[in-house]
Amino acid sequence: MKFFEKKVMLIMTLILLSNPAFAKSVLVQKLAEHVYAVSMFNYTSLVVIGKNDVLITDTANSFRAKKLKSEIAKITDKPVKRIVFTHEHFDHVGGTNVFPDAEIIAQRNIIEYEGLDPLNMVPDVIHKTFDKFLAIEMGTTKVELHHFGAADGLAVAAIYLPKEGIAVSADMYVDDGLGAGVFLTDTNMLGNRLLLKKLVEWDLNYAINVHSRRLDLAPLVATKKFYDDLYDLVLPEIEAQLKSDPSRLVSRIIEMSETLEMPAYKNWKNYHDLPVYIQKMSFAMIHGG
């Protein structure tokens, strides 16, 4: 086992010993015939039972993966043969060693992290990658993987079960309010806005956000509107500065982050981090980052 994952397992064990209630915090929700959402330790995995085997998402780490494996065994005796990553962030891609017979599937940009993984969290072998779209026939249903470009990471996969109306995404939104600005280090705001737009356009009954147990559409829809409003707030300011004096773009962005407000969202959690969102959206517009 990798050194970092040993540390994760030790920390998680100490947490469980100090908080017995946390050990019982497993939630299994049946979404449709053959489809489940399994939540534990701040992650929710999609579990799709196929005709012959099982597909899951985001194992996270070895500690959680072992618990996930035991929960899946309560649902079905079919083997897990496919693991799909929602994106490349290291806290989502560990633990695949717990399912040694599984094919690991990710968006192809995950290969860009070769040599950029000092903790050795990304699996050594990614068995299958895709560019824009991949359909996986499970015999019981179809699982679609979509890539709409950079968003919260480069190898972002939006997972869609069209028959059941289920979508899975990660790090795009939180249950209530805004995600903390400190977590936006790898986020392209224009990409997030586009991905949220695509998710809302799908015919959904459930929206799984990997770091939440909620399955309703309200947080997704509300955050999509926030991104649209943020875009509409920032774009005219950037366009005006480009016309008057492009050399002041960066200083103007800093000014905007200190002065612009969005009163409709002032009661949202982490509204105080709005300056970070203004800066990230603005810089995405002027140089793509």
C-alpha positions as CSV (number, residue, x, y, z in Angstrom):
1,M,0.0,0.0,0.0
2,K,1.2,3.5,-0.8
3,F,2.7,5.5,2.1
4,F,0.1,8.3,1.9
5,E,-2.8,5.9,1.8
6,K,-1.4,4.2,5.0
7,K,-1.5,7.6,6.7
8,V,-5.1,8.2,5.5
9,M,-6.2,4.8,6.9
10,L,-4.5,5.6,10.2
11,I,-6.2,9.0,10.5
12,M,-9.6,7.6,9.5
13,T,-9.2,4.8,12.1
14,L,-8.5,7.3,14.9
15,I,-11.5,9.4,13.9
16,L,-13.7,6.3,14.0
17,L,-12.4,5.3,17.4
18,S,-13.0,8.8,18.8
19,N,-16.5,9.1,17.2
20,P,-18.5,5.9,17.0
21,A,-21.4,7.6,15.3
22,F,-19.1,8.4,12.4
23,A,-18.5,4.7,11.9
24,K,-22.2,4.2,11.3
25,S,-22.5,7.1,8.8
26,V,-23.1,5.0,5.8
27,L,-26.1,5.8,3.6
28,V,-27.3,3.6,0.8
29,Q,-30.0,5.1,-1.5
30,K,-31.6,3.1,-4.2
31,L,-32.3,5.4,-7.1
32,A,-33.6,3.0,-9.7
33,E,-33.5,-0.7,-10.5
34,H,-29.8,-1.7,-10.5
35,V,-28.7,1.9,-9.5
36,Y,-27.6,3.1,-6.0
37,A,-25.8,6.0,-4.4
38,V,-23.5,4.9,-1.5
39,S,-22.4,7.7,0.8
40,M,-19.7,7.5,3.4
41,F,-16.8,9.6,4.7
42,N,-17.8,12.7,2.8
43,Y,-18.0,11.0,-0.6
44,T,-20.9,9.5,-2.6
45,S,-20.2,6.8,-5.2
46,L,-22.6,5.8,-7.9
47,V,-23.1,2.0,-8.0
48,V,-24.5,0.5,-11.2
49,I,-25.2,-3.2,-11.2
50,G,-25.0,-4.6,-14.7
51,K,-25.9,-7.9,-16.1
52,N,-22.6,-9.5,-15.3
53,D,-20.7,-7.0,-13.1
54,V,-20.7,-3.6,-11.3
55,L,-19.6,-0.1,-12.2
56,I,-18.7,2.4,-9.5
57,T,-17.3,5.9,-9.3
58,D,-14.6,7.7,-7.2
59,T,-13.2,5.2,-4.7
60,A,-11.3,8.1,-2.9
61,N,-8.8,6.1,-0.8
62,S,-8.1,2.6,0.4
63,F,-9.9,3.0,3.8
64,R,-13.1,4.2,2.1
65,A,-12.8,1.7,-0.8
66,K,-12.7,-1.2,1.6
67,K,-15.9,0.0,3.3
68,L,-17.5,0.7,-0.1
69,K,-16.7,-2.9,-1.2
70,S,-18.4,-4.3,1.9
71,E,-21.5,-2.2,1.3
72,I,-21.7,-3.2,-2.3
73,A,-21.5,-6.9,-1.2
74,K,-24.7,-6.3,0.7
75,I,-26.4,-5.2,-2.5
76,T,-25.1,-7.7,-5.0
77,D,-22.6,-10.6,-5.3
78,K,-21.5,-9.4,-8.8
79,P,-17.9,-8.2,-9.0
80,V,-16.8,-4.6,-9.4
81,K,-15.2,-4.6,-12.9
82,R,-15.3,-0.8,-13.7
83,I,-14.2,2.2,-11.8
84,V,-15.0,5.6,-13.3
85,F,-13.3,8.8,-12.1
86,T,-15.3,12.0,-12.1
87,H,-12.0,13.9,-12.3
88,E,-8.3,13.6,-11.6
89,H,-8.1,15.2,-8.1
90,F,-6.0,13.0,-5.9
91,D,-8.6,12.7,-3.1
92,H,-11.0,11.0,-5.6
93,V,-8.7,8.5,-7.3
94,G,-7.1,6.5,-4.5
95,G,-8.2,3.1,-3.3
96,T,-8.5,1.3,-6.7
97,N,-6.1,-1.4,-5.4
98,V,-9.1,-2.7,-3.3
99,F,-10.7,-3.7,-6.6
100,P,-7.7,-5.3,-8.4
101,D,-9.9,-6.8,-11.2
102,A,-11.5,-3.5,-12.1
103,E,-10.9,-1.6,-15.3
104,I,-10.1,2.1,-14.4
105,I,-11.7,4.6,-16.7
106,A,-10.9,8.3,-16.9
107,Q,-10.9,11.3,-19.2
108,R,-7.7,11.3,-21.1
109,N,-6.3,14.5,-19.6
110,I,-5.5,12.5,-16.5
111,I,-2.2,11.5,-18.3
112,E,-1.1,15.2,-17.9
113,Y,-0.4,14.5,-14.2
114,E,2.4,12.0,-14.9
115,G,5.3,13.3,-12.9
116,L,3.1,15.8,-11.0
117,D,1.9,13.4,-8.3
118,P,4.5,13.5,-5.5
119,L,2.2,11.4,-3.2
120,N,1.8,8.7,-5.9
121,M,-2.0,8.8,-5.6
122,V,-3.0,8.4,-9.2
123,P,-3.1,4.8,-10.2
124,D,-0.1,3.6,-12.1
125,V,-2.3,2.2,-14.9
126,I,-5.4,3.8,-16.4
127,H,-6.9,1.1,-18.5
128,K,-9.3,3.2,-20.6
129,T,-9.5,6.9,-21.4
130,F,-11.9,8.9,-23.5
131,D,-11.9,12.3,-25.1
132,K,-15.4,13.9,-25.3
133,F,-17.8,10.9,-24.9
134,L,-17.9,7.3,-23.9
135,A,-20.9,5.1,-23.6
136,I,-20.7,2.0,-21.4
137,E,-23.4,-0.7,-21.9
138,M,-24.0,-2.5,-18.6
139,G,-26.7,-4.9,-19.9
140,T,-29.2,-3.4,-17.4
141,T,-28.7,0.3,-18.4
142,K,-26.3,2.6,-20.3
143,V,-23.8,4.9,-18.6
144,E,-22.6,7.9,-20.5
145,L,-19.4,9.8,-19.8
146,H,-19.2,13.4,-21.1
147,H,-16.3,15.8,-21.1
148,F,-17.1,19.5,-21.8
149,G,-13.6,20.9,-21.1
150,A,-11.6,22.1,-18.2
151,A,-13.7,22.9,-15.1
152,D,-12.7,21.9,-11.6
153,G,-9.7,20.1,-13.0
154,L,-8.6,19.0,-16.5
155,A,-9.9,15.4,-16.7
156,V,-13.5,16.2,-15.8
157,A,-16.2,13.6,-16.6
158,A,-19.9,14.2,-16.2
159,I,-21.6,10.9,-15.7
160,Y,-25.2,10.5,-17.1
161,L,-27.7,7.7,-17.0
162,P,-30.3,8.9,-19.5
163,K,-32.9,6.2,-18.8
164,E,-32.9,6.8,-15.1
165,G,-32.3,10.6,-15.3
166,I,-29.2,10.5,-13.0
167,A,-26.1,12.7,-13.2
168,V,-22.9,12.5,-11.3
169,S,-20.4,15.4,-10.9
170,A,-17.8,16.4,-8.4
171,D,-16.6,19.7,-6.9
172,M,-19.1,21.8,-9.0
173,Y,-21.3,23.0,-6.2
174,V,-22.2,22.5,-2.5
175,D,-25.4,21.9,-0.8
176,D,-26.0,25.4,0.4
177,G,-24.3,28.6,-0.7
178,L,-20.8,28.8,-2.3
179,G,-17.9,26.5,-2.0
180,A,-15.1,28.0,0.1
181,G,-12.7,30.1,-2.0
182,V,-9.7,28.2,-0.8
183,F,-10.8,25.1,-2.8
184,L,-10.9,26.9,-6.1
185,T,-7.2,26.6,-6.9
186,D,-7.8,24.3,-9.8
187,T,-11.0,25.7,-11.1
188,N,-11.8,27.3,-14.4
189,M,-15.0,29.3,-13.8
190,L,-16.0,29.4,-17.4
191,G,-15.7,25.6,-17.5
192,N,-17.7,25.2,-14.3
193,R,-20.4,27.4,-15.8
194,L,-20.6,25.4,-19.0
195,L,-20.7,22.1,-17.2
196,L,-23.5,23.3,-14.8
197,K,-25.4,24.5,-17.9
198,K,-25.1,21.0,-19.5
199,L,-26.2,19.2,-16.3
200,V,-29.3,21.5,-15.9
201,E,-30.2,20.8,-19.6
202,W,-30.3,17.1,-19.0
203,D,-33.6,15.5,-18.0
204,L,-32.7,14.6,-14.4
205,N,-34.4,13.0,-11.5
206,Y,-31.3,12.9,-9.3
207,A,-28.1,15.0,-9.3
208,I,-25.2,13.3,-7.3
209,N,-22.6,15.7,-6.1
210,V,-19.7,13.5,-4.9
211,H,-19.1,15.4,-1.7
212,S,-22.8,15.4,-0.6
213,R,-25.5,13.0,0.3
214,R,-28.2,15.2,-1.3
215,L,-29.7,14.0,-4.5
216,D,-32.2,16.7,-5.4
217,L,-31.6,19.3,-8.1
218,A,-32.0,22.5,-6.1
219,P,-28.3,23.1,-5.3
220,L,-27.3,22.4,-8.9
221,V,-29.9,24.8,-10.3
222,A,-29.1,27.5,-7.8
223,T,-25.4,27.4,-8.4
224,K,-25.9,27.4,-12.1
225,K,-27.9,30.7,-11.8
226,F,-25.1,32.1,-9.6
227,Y,-22.5,31.4,-12.2
228,D,-24.7,33.0,-14.9
229,D,-25.2,36.1,-12.7
230,L,-21.5,36.2,-11.9
231,Y,-20.7,36.0,-15.7
232,D,-23.1,38.8,-16.5
233,L,-21.7,40.9,-13.7
234,V,-18.0,40.6,-14.8
235,L,-18.1,40.4,-18.6
236,P,-19.2,44.0,-19.2
237,E,-16.5,45.3,-16.9
238,I,-13.8,43.3,-18.7
239,E,-15.1,44.5,-22.1
240,A,-15.1,48.1,-21.0
241,Q,-11.6,47.9,-19.7
242,L,-10.4,46.3,-22.9
243,K,-11.8,49.2,-24.9
244,S,-10.4,51.9,-22.6
245,D,-7.0,50.6,-21.5
246,P,-6.1,46.9,-21.8
247,S,-2.9,47.5,-19.8
248,R,-5.0,48.0,-16.7
249,L,-6.9,44.7,-17.0
250,V,-5.2,43.0,-14.0
251,S,-5.5,46.1,-11.7
252,R,-9.1,46.5,-12.8
253,I,-9.9,42.9,-11.9
254,I,-8.4,43.5,-8.4
255,E,-10.6,46.6,-8.1
256,M,-13.7,44.7,-9.2
257,S,-13.1,42.0,-6.6
258,E,-13.0,44.6,-3.9
259,T,-16.0,46.7,-5.0
260,L,-18.5,44.6,-6.9
261,E,-21.3,42.9,-5.0
262,M,-24.1,40.4,-5.7
263,P,-26.8,41.4,-3.2
264,A,-29.1,38.5,-4.2
265,Y,-26.5,36.1,-2.7
266,K,-25.5,38.0,0.4
267,N,-27.0,35.5,2.7
268,W,-25.3,32.5,1.0
269,K,-22.7,30.6,2.9
270,N,-19.2,31.8,2.0
271,Y,-20.5,34.9,0.3
272,H,-17.5,36.6,1.9
273,D,-15.4,34.7,-0.7
274,L,-17.1,36.4,-3.6
275,P,-13.9,38.3,-4.4
276,V,-12.2,35.0,-5.2
277,Y,-15.0,34.1,-7.6
278,I,-14.9,37.5,-9.3
279,Q,-11.1,37.1,-9.8
280,K,-11.3,33.5,-11.0
281,M,-14.1,34.3,-13.5
282,S,-12.3,37.4,-14.7
283,F,-9.0,35.7,-15.2
284,A,-10.7,32.8,-17.0
285,M,-12.0,35.4,-19.4
286,I,-8.8,37.3,-20.1
287,H,-6.4,34.3,-20.4
288,G,-8.3,31.1,-19.9
289,G,-6.9,30.3,-16.4
